[in-house]
């Protein structure tokens, strides 16, 4: 048998003030503990996110992987060396991500937001990047052999020494892009905009340039049309 005591206290009484102070102290202590434990909770969250990414390895379609990668990037976690070949990552938002040395070979990154991302030395060969936003992205020494970059935004991108051989760059925006030392053999630049791009005539000579806007702002026409813009 239990006896319950009900105590009615005046808020203005000494006991009432003491109880009120105790509630306030409890809240402060709880808040301090919550803040103190925040880093541990964040680490646990990152661990779970990486577990999702790892579990999706060799899985083509995984919406959970897309969300996990986006969450990690939003938290400023480096995605350097990410290994996700053949992954479907359509519309993913990885702006400002560190994806240097990532292996995304044969992945589908169509319409992805990779603006300001670091993709230096990344393997993007045979990757679908059509209509992707790669403005201001770092792609130095990246492998983009036979990649589909049609209608992609590569304005102000750094593509120094990138391998763009046989890549589809038709309709791509390459204004102010840095292409010094890039391998453009067999690359399709039909309708691409290369205005103010840092690239030599020699580097462009082995690419298909019909209808492209050249670095000087002129439109390229082949010899068959009786005009050369070299």
Secondary structure as the mmCIF struct_conf table of DSSP 4:
data_model
#
loop_
_struct_conf.conf_type_id
_struct_conf.id
_struct_conf.beg_label_comp_id
_struct_conf.beg_label_asym_id
_struct_conf.beg_label_seq_id
_struct_conf.end_label_comp_id
_struct_conf.end_label_asym_id
_struct_conf.end_label_seq_id
TURN_TY1_P TURN_TY1_P1 UNK A 11 UNK A 12
BEND BEND1 UNK A 13 UNK A 13
HELX_RH_AL_P HELX_RH_AL_P1 UNK A 14 UNK A 55
TURN_TY1_P TURN_TY1_P2 UNK A 56 UNK A 58
BEND BEND2 UNK A 60 UNK A 60
STRN STRN1 UNK A 61 UNK A 61
HELX_RH_AL_P HELX_RH_AL_P2 UNK A 63 UNK A 74
TURN_TY1_P TURN_TY1_P3 UNK A 75 UNK A 76
TURN_TY1_P TURN_TY1_P4 UNK A 80 UNK A 81
STRN STRN2 UNK A 83 UNK A 83
TURN_TY1_P TURN_TY1_P5 UNK A 85 UNK A 86
STRN STRN3 UNK A 88 UNK A 88
TURN_TY1_P TURN_TY1_P6 UNK A 90 UNK A 91
STRN STRN4 UNK A 93 UNK A 93
TURN_TY1_P TURN_TY1_P7 UNK A 95 UNK A 96
STRN STRN5 UNK A 98 UNK A 98
TURN_TY1_P TURN_TY1_P8 UNK A 100 UNK A 101
STRN STRN6 UNK A 103 UNK A 103
TURN_TY1_P TURN_TY1_P9 UNK A 105 UNK A 106
STRN STRN7 UNK A 108 UNK A 108
TURN_TY1_P TURN_TY1_P10 UNK A 110 UNK A 111
STRN STRN8 UNK A 113 UNK A 113
TURN_TY1_P TURN_TY1_P11 UNK A 115 UNK A 116
STRN STRN9 UNK A 118 UNK A 118
TURN_TY1_P TURN_TY1_P12 UNK A 120 UNK A 121
STRN STRN10 UNK A 123 UNK A 123
TURN_TY1_P TURN_TY1_P13 UNK A 125 UNK A 126
STRN STRN11 UNK A 128 UNK A 128
TURN_TY1_P TURN_TY1_P14 UNK A 130 UNK A 131
STRN STRN12 UNK A 133 UNK A 133
TURN_TY1_P TURN_TY1_P15 UNK A 135 UNK A 136
STRN STRN13 UNK A 138 UNK A 138
TURN_TY1_P TURN_TY1_P16 UNK A 140 UNK A 141
STRN STRN14 UNK A 143 UNK A 143
TURN_TY1_P TURN_TY1_P17 UNK A 145 UNK A 146
STRN STRN15 UNK A 148 UNK A 148
TURN_TY1_P TURN_TY1_P18 UNK A 150 UNK A 151
STRN STRN16 UNK A 153 UNK A 153
TURN_TY1_P TURN_TY1_P19 UNK A 155 UNK A 156
STRN STRN17 UNK A 158 UNK A 158
TURN_TY1_P TURN_TY1_P20 UNK A 160 UNK A 161
STRN STRN18 UNK A 163 UNK A 163
TURN_TY1_P TURN_TY1_P21 UNK A 165 UNK A 166
STRN STRN19 UNK A 168 UNK A 168
TURN_TY1_P TURN_TY1_P22 UNK A 170 UNK A 171
STRN STRN20 UNK A 173 UNK A 173
TURN_TY1_P TURN_TY1_P23 UNK A 175 UNK A 176
STRN STRN21 UNK A 178 UNK A 178
TURN_TY1_P TURN_TY1_P24 UNK A 180 UNK A 181
STRN STRN22 UNK A 183 UNK A 183
TURN_TY1_P TURN_TY1_P25 UNK A 185 UNK A 186
STRN STRN23 UNK A 188 UNK A 188
TURN_TY1_P TURN_TY1_P26 UNK A 190 UNK A 191
STRN STRN24 UNK A 193 UNK A 193
TURN_TY1_P TURN_TY1_P27 UNK A 195 UNK A 196
STRN STRN25 UNK A 198 UNK A 198
HELX_RH_AL_P HELX_RH_AL_P3 UNK A 201 UNK A 204
TURN_TY1_P TURN_TY1_P28 UNK A 205 UNK A 206
BEND BEND3 UNK A 207 UNK A 207
STRN STRN26 UNK A 208 UNK A 208
TURN_TY1_P TURN_TY1_P29 UNK A 210 UNK A 211
HELX_LH_PP_P HELX_LH_PP_P1 UNK A 212 UNK A 212
STRN STRN27 UNK A 213 UNK A 213
HELX_LH_PP_P HELX_LH_PP_P2 UNK A 214 UNK A 214
TURN_TY1_P TURN_TY1_P30 UNK A 215 UNK A 216
BEND BEND4 UNK A 217 UNK A 217
HELX_LH_PP_P HELX_LH_PP_P3 UNK A 218 UNK A 218
STRN STRN28 UNK A 219 UNK A 219
HELX_LH_PP_P HELX_LH_PP_P4 UNK A 220 UNK A 220
HELX_RH_3T_P HELX_RH_3T_P1 UNK A 223 UNK A 225
TURN_TY1_P TURN_TY1_P31 UNK A 226 UNK A 226
#
